[in-house]
Amino acid sequence: MADLNKVQAYCVKCKGMKTMSEAEQVTMKNGRPAVKGKCPDCGTGMYKILSPKDA
């Protein structure tokens, strides 16, 4: 994934798509890539699972 500053994910508290703050790429236990960050408005943790080709 090229730019982690532009990753959008769904915030369950705000009930909408938001651009993640403090985004970092992680690898799940099963080896799939994901991006973990926080909602810029409420601070809730956000998580977006990526396809293996985005790794």
Beta strands, then each sheet from edge to edge (+ up, - down):
strand 1: 8-11
strand 2: 16-19
strand 3: 21-27
strand 4: 33-38
strand 5: 45-49
sheet 1: 1+ 2-
sheet 2: 3+ 4- 5+
end
